[in-house]
Amino acid sequence: MKDNSKVIVNLLAGVAVGAALGILFAPTKGRNSRRKIDLFFTNFSDTLIDNAENQYNLLDNFKDGLKYAVRERLEQQRAKLIGK
């Protein structure tokens, strides 16, 4: 899983750098290029933050489900021991 995460992060970083360089070398005015780069990185960082929040929420939900499952299993085991 760690290797896949590294590949995805490196791919996204490469896309960001490539897009920024493409905009910088495009035949437009400097002010327009800077505005495009700023907008691109603003959107890119917003997307990264949203994805990180989604992953955090998924992990938090998984943790809650795991705690519930463990508690249920312990209660079942406790009930079996008391029933004997």
Residue pairs with C-beta under 8 A, 6 or more apart in sequence:
12 44
12 48
16 40
16 41
16 44
19 40
20 37
20 40
20 41
23 33
23 36
23 37
23 40
24 33
24 37
26 33
28 36
